[in-house]
């Protein structure tokens, strides 16, 4: 459990800083994520999905090319669905779209596009290439740090949801 939790937090934090740097380099005035603190949960969730799908596909003992094709298709579909559901859920919660891919060629609605989904697959394979190195770091994180991050993350979610619902006059 702590292995997955630590991966979630490490890559949620990495995703936050990655997007923040990209926005800065592209002179975009966006904020990564929707929470108050420095994490973007999509990245952490994507890494967990990547780990689980990688384990699943490896059970079938496919040839390398077959493994890459099957894993690519599964990652493409799963991460695309995750981003679509996340976009709809966050729009419902916040009352507006937090992102849109309508300006990207081959977009499907606001929240997904073929090039972006291909990018998620590429990020997933990059993660799998560096996984043995990140696993060394992940396994060294003390449990009290993991639990502390979990508590802070839950509090951040509660505060964010409360503020949004209050602002939108849900109560």
N, CA and C of each residue as an Amber inpcrd file, in Angstrom:
protein
   513
   0.8110000  -1.1900000   0.0000000   0.0000000   0.0000000   0.0000000
   0.8650000   1.2690000   0.0000000   1.8970000   1.3020000   0.8310000
   2.7460000   2.4930000   0.8980000   3.5090000   2.7030000  -0.4080000
   3.8150000   1.6040000  -1.0970000   4.4940000   1.7100000  -2.3940000
   3.6380000   2.5280000  -3.3640000   2.3620000   2.1910000  -3.4480000
   1.4550000   2.9000000  -4.3540000   1.1940000   4.3250000  -3.8660000
   1.0220000   4.4730000  -2.5850000   0.7850000   5.7920000  -2.0070000
   1.9670000   6.7250000  -2.2820000   3.1720000   6.2260000  -2.0710000
   4.3650000   7.0460000  -2.2950000   4.5430000   7.3840000  -3.7710000
   4.2330000   6.4210000  -4.6500000   4.2810000   6.7150000  -6.0850000
   3.2650000   7.7890000  -6.4380000   2.0670000   7.6700000  -5.8750000
   1.0270000   8.6630000  -6.1410000   1.5070000  10.0610000  -5.7530000
   2.0440000  10.1920000  -4.5480000   2.4650000  11.5190000  -4.0920000
   3.6860000  12.0260000  -4.8500000   4.6710000  11.1750000  -5.0730000
   5.8730000  11.6060000  -5.7850000   5.5190000  12.1510000  -7.1670000
   4.6750000  11.4320000  -7.8850000   4.3790000  11.8560000  -9.2530000
   3.2820000  12.9100000  -9.3230000   2.4440000  13.0080000  -8.3020000
   1.5070000  14.1400000  -8.2430000   2.2780000  15.4380000  -8.0380000
   3.2870000  15.3790000  -7.1900000   4.1380000  16.5520000  -6.9570000
   4.9870000  16.8470000  -8.1950000   5.5690000  15.7940000  -8.7750000
   6.3430000  15.9780000 -10.0040000   5.4620000  16.6000000 -11.0920000
   4.2370000  16.1070000 -11.2530000   3.3190000  16.6230000 -12.2610000
   3.0000000  18.0900000 -12.0570000   2.8220000  18.4700000 -10.7930000
   2.5500000  19.8780000 -10.4730000   3.7040000  20.7640000 -10.9460000
   4.9320000  20.3760000 -10.5920000   6.0830000  21.1990000 -10.9790000
   6.3420000  21.1340000 -12.4770000   6.1200000  19.9750000 -13.0880000
   6.2690000  19.8440000 -14.5400000   5.3200000  20.8080000 -15.2570000
   4.0420000  20.7720000 -14.8810000   3.0710000  21.6620000 -15.5290000
   3.3710000  23.1320000 -15.2290000   3.7460000  23.4310000 -14.0080000
   4.0520000  24.8230000 -13.6510000   5.2090000  25.3590000 -14.4860000
   6.2340000  24.5510000 -14.6760000   7.3860000  24.9590000 -15.5020000
   6.9660000  25.1190000 -16.9590000   6.1450000  24.1730000 -17.4560000
   5.6730000  24.2670000 -18.8340000   4.8420000  25.5330000 -19.0450000
   3.9610000  25.8380000 -18.0970000   3.1480000  27.0560000 -18.2100000
   4.0450000  28.2960000 -18.2060000   5.0650000  28.2800000 -17.3750000
   5.9880000  29.4080000 -17.3120000   6.7420000  29.5590000 -18.6350000
   7.2620000  28.4440000 -19.1670000   8.0080000  28.4920000 -20.4240000
   7.1330000  28.9130000 -21.6030000   5.8600000  28.5470000 -21.5540000
   4.9370000  28.8890000 -22.6390000   4.2080000  30.2100000 -22.3990000
   4.6140000  30.9130000 -21.3430000   4.0030000  32.1940000 -20.9560000
   2.4910000  32.0890000 -20.7870000   2.0610000  30.9720000 -20.2500000
   0.6420000  30.7810000 -19.9520000   0.4380000  31.0910000 -18.4720000
  -0.6700000  31.6940000 -18.1550000  -0.9420000  32.0740000 -16.7750000
  -1.9090000  31.0820000 -16.1310000  -1.5980000  29.8140000 -16.3030000
  -2.4230000  28.7510000 -15.7340000  -1.8220000  28.2830000 -14.4180000
  -2.6380000  27.5980000 -13.6470000  -2.1560000  26.9530000 -12.4300000
  -2.3410000  25.4580000 -12.6180000  -1.3560000  24.6880000 -12.2380000
  -1.4620000  23.2510000 -12.3530000  -2.3850000  22.7120000 -11.2690000
  -3.3160000  21.9020000 -11.6620000  -4.1920000  21.2530000 -10.6970000
  -5.2670000  22.1630000 -10.1570000  -6.0170000  21.6350000  -9.2190000
  -7.1520000  22.3650000  -8.6520000  -7.0480000  22.4890000  -7.1400000
  -6.0750000  21.8380000  -6.5430000  -5.9180000  21.8850000  -5.0900000
  -5.0420000  23.0640000  -4.6960000  -5.0000000  23.3550000  -3.4030000
  -4.2210000  24.4970000  -2.9180000  -2.7140000  24.2210000  -2.8960000
  -2.3540000  23.0040000  -2.5710000  -0.9320000  22.7010000  -2.4100000
  -0.3330000  22.1700000  -3.7110000   0.8940000  21.7420000  -3.6480000
   1.7200000  21.4480000  -4.8050000   1.5710000  20.0130000  -5.3050000
   0.3780000  19.6440000  -5.7310000   0.2020000  18.3420000  -6.3670000
  -0.8880000  18.4050000  -7.4160000  -0.7010000  17.6030000  -8.4320000
  -1.6880000  17.4350000  -9.4950000  -1.9820000  15.9410000  -9.5500000
  -3.0780000  15.5240000  -8.9270000  -3.3560000  14.0950000  -8.7480000
  -3.4520000  13.2680000 -10.0260000  -3.7240000  13.9030000 -11.1680000
  -3.8080000  13.1300000 -12.4060000  -2.5030000  12.3800000 -12.6630000
  -1.3730000  13.0150000 -12.4170000  -0.0840000  12.3800000 -12.6790000
   0.1420000  11.1860000 -11.7560000  -0.1670000  11.3490000 -10.4790000
  -0.0200000  10.2440000  -9.5380000  -0.9400000   9.0940000  -9.8800000
  -2.1750000   9.4130000 -10.2440000  -3.1330000   8.3840000 -10.6340000
  -2.6680000   7.6900000 -11.9100000  -2.1350000   8.4600000 -12.8460000
  -1.6120000   7.8840000 -14.0890000  -0.4760000   6.9060000 -13.8380000
   0.3910000   7.2200000 -12.9000000   1.4980000   6.3100000 -12.5750000
   0.9590000   5.0230000 -11.9450000  -0.0110000   5.1370000 -11.0610000
  -0.5950000   3.9390000 -10.4480000  -1.2370000   3.0610000 -11.5290000
  -1.9850000   3.6830000 -12.4330000  -2.5980000   2.9370000 -13.5390000
  -1.5260000   2.2760000 -14.3940000  -0.4450000   2.9890000 -14.6620000
   0.6510000   2.4440000 -15.4580000   1.2560000   1.2220000 -14.7750000
   1.5050000   1.3050000 -13.4820000   2.0730000   0.1720000 -12.7390000
   1.1380000  -1.0340000 -12.8200000  -0.1490000  -0.8030000 -12.5780000
  -1.1110000  -1.9080000 -12.5550000  -1.2950000  -2.5290000 -13.9400000
  -1.3990000  -1.6990000 -14.9770000  -1.5470000  -2.2470000 -16.3280000
  -0.2860000  -2.9690000 -16.7800000   0.8810000  -2.4500000 -16.4070000
   2.1410000  -3.1190000 -16.7270000   2.1810000  -4.5120000 -16.0930000
   1.7990000  -4.6170000 -14.8290000   1.7560000  -5.9200000 -14.1530000
   0.7710000  -6.8630000 -14.8350000  -0.3920000  -6.3300000 -15.1950000
  -1.4170000  -7.1470000 -15.8430000  -0.9290000  -7.6970000 -17.1790000
  -0.3820000  -6.8340000 -18.0220000   0.0550000  -7.2470000 -19.3570000
   1.2340000  -8.2140000 -19.2600000   2.1290000  -8.0290000 -18.3020000
   3.2740000  -8.9340000 -18.1400000   2.8440000 -10.3500000 -17.7670000
   1.6810000 -10.4980000 -17.1510000   1.1810000 -11.8300000 -16.7920000
   0.9220000 -12.7000000 -18.0180000   0.6850000 -12.0800000 -19.1700000
   0.3620000 -12.8240000 -20.3810000   1.5960000 -13.3120000 -21.1300000
   2.7810000 -12.9400000 -20.6640000   4.0530000 -13.4040000 -21.2370000
   4.0870000 -13.2210000 -22.7650000   3.7930000 -12.0090000 -23.1960000
   3.7810000 -11.6790000 -24.6150000   5.1970000 -11.4080000 -25.1140000
   5.3650000 -11.4910000 -26.4280000   6.6260000 -11.0600000 -27.0300000
   6.7230000  -9.5530000 -26.8400000   7.9510000  -9.0250000 -26.9190000
   8.1630000  -7.6130000 -26.6020000   7.2930000  -6.6780000 -27.4380000
   7.2050000  -6.9330000 -28.7370000   6.3910000  -6.0710000 -29.5960000
   4.9180000  -6.1430000 -29.1960000   4.4320000  -7.3400000 -28.9310000
   3.0380000  -7.5090000 -28.5170000   2.7770000  -6.7990000 -27.1850000
   3.7230000  -6.9530000 -26.2640000   3.6190000  -6.2870000 -24.9600000
   3.4800000  -4.7790000 -25.1360000   4.3380000  -4.1950000 -25.9840000
   4.3190000  -2.7510000 -26.1950000   2.9920000  -2.3190000 -26.8280000
   2.5150000  -3.0630000 -27.8020000   1.2620000  -2.7020000 -28.4740000
   0.0820000  -2.8060000 -27.5130000  -0.0120000  -3.9320000 -26.8100000
  -1.1400000  -4.1380000 -25.8930000  -1.1100000  -3.1010000 -24.7710000
   0.0580000  -2.8890000 -24.1690000   0.1610000  -1.9130000 -23.0860000
  -0.1400000  -0.5020000 -23.5960000   0.3340000  -0.1740000 -24.7850000
   0.0610000   1.1580000 -25.3570000  -1.4320000   1.3850000 -25.5370000
  -2.1290000   0.4030000 -26.0740000  -3.5740000   0.5400000 -26.2960000
  -4.2990000   0.6780000 -24.9630000  -3.9490000  -0.1690000 -24.0010000
  -4.5990000  -0.0970000 -22.6870000  -4.3350000   1.2360000 -21.9950000
  -3.0970000   1.7020000 -22.0440000  -2.7650000   3.0000000 -21.4420000
  -3.5080000   4.1260000 -22.1490000  -3.5160000   4.0950000 -23.4630000
  -4.2000000   5.1250000 -24.2410000  -5.6680000   5.2090000 -23.8320000
  -6.3410000   4.0760000 -23.8350000  -7.7720000   4.0610000 -23.5120000
  -8.0310000   4.4510000 -22.0570000  -7.2870000   3.8540000 -21.1390000
  -7.5320000   4.0850000 -19.7150000  -7.2270000   5.5240000 -19.3100000
  -6.0890000   6.0480000 -19.7310000  -5.7250000   7.4130000 -19.3500000
  -6.6170000   8.4410000 -20.0390000  -7.0660000   8.1380000 -21.2490000
  -7.9950000   9.0330000 -21.9440000  -9.3350000   9.0750000 -21.2150000
  -9.8300000   7.9130000 -20.8230000 -11.0900000   7.8550000 -20.0710000
 -10.9420000   8.5760000 -18.7320000  -9.8120000   8.3640000 -18.0520000
  -9.5570000   9.0460000 -16.7820000  -9.5890000  10.5630000 -16.9670000
  -8.9290000  11.0590000 -17.9970000  -8.9000000  12.5100000 -18.2140000
 -10.2890000  13.0330000 -18.5690000 -11.0410000  12.2850000 -19.3480000
 -12.3910000  12.6970000 -19.7130000 -13.2980000  12.7680000 -18.4830000
 -13.2790000  11.7190000 -17.6760000 -14.1050000  11.6910000 -16.4550000
 -13.6590000  12.7960000 -15.4960000 -12.3500000  12.9820000 -15.3610000
 -11.8280000  14.0430000 -14.4960000 -12.2690000  15.4190000 -14.9660000
 -12.2320000  15.6500000 -16.2700000 -12.6560000  16.9440000 -16.8070000
 -14.1230000  17.2230000 -16.5330000 -14.9650000  16.2190000 -16.7460000
 -16.3990000  16.3860000 -16.4990000 -16.6650000  16.5870000 -15.0070000
 -16.0350000  15.7740000 -14.1660000 -16.2520000  15.8720000 -12.7200000
 -15.7970000  17.2310000 -12.1850000 -14.6470000  17.6890000 -12.6140000
 -14.1460000  18.9780000 -12.1380000 -14.9780000  20.1410000 -12.6710000
 -15.4810000  20.0210000 -13.8990000 -16.3610000  21.0720000 -14.4140000
 -17.6500000  21.1160000 -13.5960000 -18.1710000  19.9520000 -13.2520000
 -19.3830000  19.9090000 -12.4390000 -19.1220000  20.5320000 -11.0610000
 -17.9790000  20.1850000 -10.4520000 -17.6510000  20.7000000  -9.1260000
 -17.3950000  22.2050000  -9.1530000 -16.5700000  22.6580000 -10.0780000
 -16.1600000  24.0620000 -10.1020000 -17.1150000  24.9670000 -10.8770000
 -17.8980000  24.3920000 -11.7760000 -18.8240000  25.2010000 -12.5560000
 -18.2100000  25.7620000 -13.8220000 -16.9880000  25.4020000 -14.1320000
 -16.3360000  25.8210000 -15.3670000 -15.2390000  24.8150000 -15.6990000
 -14.7540000  24.8600000 -16.9370000 -13.7080000  23.9290000 -17.3920000
 -12.3510000  24.3790000 -16.8650000 -11.6240000  23.4620000 -16.2550000
 -10.2860000  23.7950000 -15.7760000  -9.2560000  23.7250000 -16.8980000
  -9.5620000  22.9940000 -17.9610000  -8.6920000  22.9530000 -19.1330000
  -9.5620000  22.6320000 -20.3370000  -9.0160000  22.8850000 -21.5120000
  -9.6890000  22.5130000 -22.7480000  -8.6380000  22.1930000 -23.8040000
  -8.9380000  21.1950000 -24.5900000  -8.0630000  20.8290000 -25.7080000
  -8.7030000  21.1960000 -27.0440000  -9.6900000  22.0880000 -27.0070000
 -10.4130000  22.4400000 -28.2300000  -9.5140000  23.1070000 -29.2790000
  -8.4000000  23.6570000 -28.8660000  -7.4770000  24.3010000 -29.8000000
  -6.4530000  23.3220000 -30.3730000  -6.4750000  22.0810000 -29.8980000
  -5.5190000  21.0640000 -30.3550000  -6.1730000  20.2370000 -31.4590000
  -5.4540000  19.9900000 -32.5510000  -6.0210000  19.1450000 -33.6080000
  -6.3850000  17.7530000 -33.0590000  -7.3960000  17.1690000 -33.6290000
  -7.8740000  15.8320000 -33.2580000  -8.4050000  15.7770000 -31.8270000
  -8.9530000  16.8890000 -31.3500000  -9.5690000  16.8750000 -30.0270000
 -10.9250000  16.1950000 -30.1210000 -11.3280000  15.5940000 -29.0190000
 -12.6390000  14.9570000 -28.9270000 -13.3320000  15.6480000 -27.7600000
 -14.1370000  16.6400000 -28.0580000 -14.7210000  17.4440000 -27.0070000
 -13.6820000  18.3600000 -26.3970000 -13.9590000  18.7980000 -25.1700000
 -13.0600000  19.7400000 -24.4900000 -11.8840000  19.0410000 -23.8160000
 -12.1060000  17.8600000 -23.3050000 -11.1790000  17.3040000 -22.3170000
 -10.1770000  16.2880000 -22.8350000 -10.3260000  15.8440000 -24.0520000
  -9.3630000  14.8630000 -24.5570000  -8.9940000  15.1760000 -26.0000000
  -7.7940000  14.7700000 -26.3630000  -7.3390000  14.8810000 -27.7410000
  -6.3910000  13.7180000 -28.0070000  -6.3440000  13.3100000 -29.2470000
  -5.4800000  12.1900000 -29.6300000  -4.0110000  12.5100000 -29.3110000
  -3.4820000  13.6910000 -29.6980000  -2.0730000  13.9710000 -29.3860000
  -1.7750000  13.9660000 -27.8780000  -2.7000000  14.4920000 -27.0830000
  -2.4870000  14.5040000 -25.6360000  -2.4820000  13.0790000 -25.0900000
  -3.4000000  12.2590000 -25.5510000  -3.4610000  10.8760000 -25.0890000
  -2.2040000  10.1050000 -25.4850000  -1.6940000  10.3770000 -26.6790000
  -0.4260000   9.7620000 -27.0920000   0.6980000  10.2380000 -26.1740000
   0.6480000  11.5150000 -25.7900000   1.6360000  12.0370000 -24.8440000
   1.5890000  11.3120000 -23.5100000   0.3730000  11.0030000 -23.0060000
   0.2540000  10.2610000 -21.7450000   0.8780000   8.8750000 -21.8730000
   0.6880000   8.2390000 -23.0330000   1.2890000   6.9180000 -23.2510000
   2.8170000   7.0370000 -23.2470000   3.3380000   8.0570000 -23.8970000
   4.7950000   8.2680000 -23.9200000   5.3370000   8.5230000 -22.5180000
   4.6420000   9.3520000 -21.7370000   5.0360000   9.5910000 -20.3470000
   5.0200000   8.2920000 -19.5540000   4.0340000   7.4590000 -19.8010000
   3.9300000   6.1790000 -19.0810000   5.1150000   5.2790000 -19.3930000
   5.5000000   5.1940000 -20.6570000   6.6550000   4.3630000 -21.0150000
   7.9480000   4.9630000 -20.4810000   8.0340000   6.2930000 -20.4640000
   9.2040000   6.9340000 -19.8500000   9.2670000   6.5690000 -18.3690000
   8.1140000   6.6260000 -17.7070000   8.0770000   6.2270000 -16.2960000
   8.5750000   4.7920000 -16.1360000   8.1230000   3.8830000 -16.9900000
   8.5370000   2.4820000 -16.8700000  10.0460000   2.3280000 -17.0710000
  10.6400000   3.2070000 -17.8860000  12.0970000   3.1750000 -18.0740000
  12.8540000   3.6150000 -16.8230000  12.2990000   4.5700000 -16.0920000
  12.9980000   5.0890000 -14.9030000  12.4900000   4.4500000 -13.6040000
  11.5330000   3.5520000 -13.7060000  10.8700000   2.9680000 -12.5330000
  11.8530000   2.3230000 -11.5600000  12.8480000   1.6250000 -12.0700000
  13.7850000   0.9600000 -11.1510000  14.5470000   1.9820000 -10.2920000
  14.7380000   3.1890000 -10.8200000  15.4220000   4.2290000 -10.0580000
  14.4610000   4.8990000  -9.0700000  13.2560000   5.1870000  -9.5310000
  12.2970000   5.8260000  -8.6270000  11.8590000   4.8670000  -7.5280000
  11.8260000   3.5640000  -7.8450000  11.4690000   2.5740000  -6.8180000
  12.4550000   2.5890000  -5.6520000  13.7220000   2.8190000  -5.9420000
  14.7150000   2.8950000  -4.8700000  14.3950000   4.0480000  -3.9250000
  13.9890000   5.1680000  -4.4970000  13.6020000   6.3280000  -3.6870000
  12.2920000   6.0530000  -2.9480000  11.3230000   5.5170000  -3.6420000
  10.0020000   5.2320000  -3.0720000  10.1250000   4.3160000  -1.8530000
  10.9480000   3.2980000  -1.9660000  11.0700000   2.3160000  -0.8890000
  11.8060000   2.8650000   0.3340000  12.4850000   3.9950000   0.1860000
  13.2000000   4.6020000   1.3120000  12.3520000   5.6020000   2.1010000
  11.1840000   5.9310000   1.5890000  10.3530000   6.9350000   2.2570000
   9.7440000   6.3230000   3.5120000   9.9880000   6.9310000   4.6710000
   9.4270000   6.3940000   5.9220000   7.8930000   6.4630000   5.9230000
   7.2770000   5.5150000   6.5950000   5.8130000   5.4360000   6.6280000
   5.1860000   6.6870000   7.2330000   5.8340000   7.2840000   8.2220000
   5.2460000   8.4830000   8.8420000   5.1780000   9.6390000   7.8420000
   6.1150000   9.6980000   6.8960000   6.0700000  10.7250000   5.8520000
   4.8740000  10.4500000   4.9300000   4.6920000   9.1930000   4.5570000
   3.5710000   8.8120000   3.6930000   2.2450000   9.1490000   4.3610000
   2.1180000   8.8060000   5.6210000   0.8790000   9.0680000   6.3660000
   0.6580000  10.5720000   6.5120000   1.7290000  11.3060000   6.7690000
   1.6210000  12.7700000   6.8820000   1.1400000  13.3800000   5.5700000
   1.7120000  12.9390000   4.4490000   1.2850000  13.4380000   3.1460000
  -0.1710000  13.0830000   2.8840000  -0.5740000  11.8800000   3.2690000
  -1.9600000  11.4600000   3.0730000  -2.9160000  12.3580000   3.8540000
  -2.5780000  12.6360000   5.0940000  -3.4200000  13.5070000   5.9280000
  -3.5000000  14.9080000   5.3230000  -2.3600000  15.4580000   4.9280000
  -2.3410000  16.7990000   4.3250000  -3.1330000  16.8040000   3.0180000
  -2.9920000  15.7530000   2.2250000  -3.7150000  15.6560000   0.9560000
  -5.2270000  15.6100000   1.1880000  -5.6610000  14.8190000   2.1490000
  -7.0900000  14.7270000   2.4630000  -7.6140000  16.0850000   2.9440000
  -6.8580000  16.7380000   3.8160000  -7.2620000  18.0640000   4.3040000
  -7.3450000  19.0630000   3.1490000  -6.3690000  19.0320000   2.2490000
  -6.3730000  19.9210000   1.0880000  -7.6280000  19.6730000   0.2410000
  -7.9890000  18.4220000   0.0380000  -9.1910000  18.0950000  -0.7260000
 -10.4450000  18.5920000  -0.0270000 -10.5260000  18.3760000   1.2700000
 -11.7030000  18.8080000   2.0330000 -11.8530000  20.3260000   1.9680000
 -10.7560000  21.0380000   2.1900000 -10.7950000  22.5040000   2.1560000
 -11.1910000  22.9930000   0.7590000 -10.5880000  22.4180000  -0.2650000
 -10.8920000  22.8340000  -1.6350000 -12.3600000  22.5880000  -1.9670000
 -12.8500000  21.4030000  -1.6720000 -14.2470000  21.0720000  -1.9820000
 -15.1920000  21.9570000  -1.1740000 -14.8890000  22.1530000   0.1000000
 -15.7200000  23.0330000   0.9350000 -15.7770000  24.4380000   0.3410000
 -14.6190000  24.9900000  -0.0040000 -14.5780000  26.3560000  -0.5450000
 -15.3400000  26.4720000  -1.8600000 -15.1860000  25.4790000  -2.7080000
 -15.8840000  25.5130000  -3.9940000 -17.3890000  25.4090000  -3.7950000
 -17.8180000  24.4700000  -2.9580000 -19.2540000  24.3080000  -2.7180000
 -19.8430000  25.5440000  -2.0380000 -19.0940000  26.1290000  -1.1160000
 -19.5540000  27.3560000  -0.4520000 -19.6450000  28.5070000  -1.4610000
 -18.6280000  28.6520000  -2.2750000 -18.6020000  29.7110000  -3.2860000
 -19.7530000  29.5550000  -4.2820000 -20.0860000  28.3220000  -4.6040000
 -21.1630000  28.0430000  -5.5780000 -22.5380000  27.9860000  -4.9060000
 -22.5970000  28.3720000  -3.6360000 -23.8500000  28.4310000  -2.8750000
 -24.5670000  27.0920000  -2.7760000 -23.7870000  26.0100000  -2.6320000
 -24.4100000  24.7080000  -2.4210000 -24.9040000  24.5920000  -0.9740000
 -24.3290000  25.4170000  -0.0790000 -24.7960000  25.4660000   1.3280000
 -24.4030000  26.7850000   1.9450000
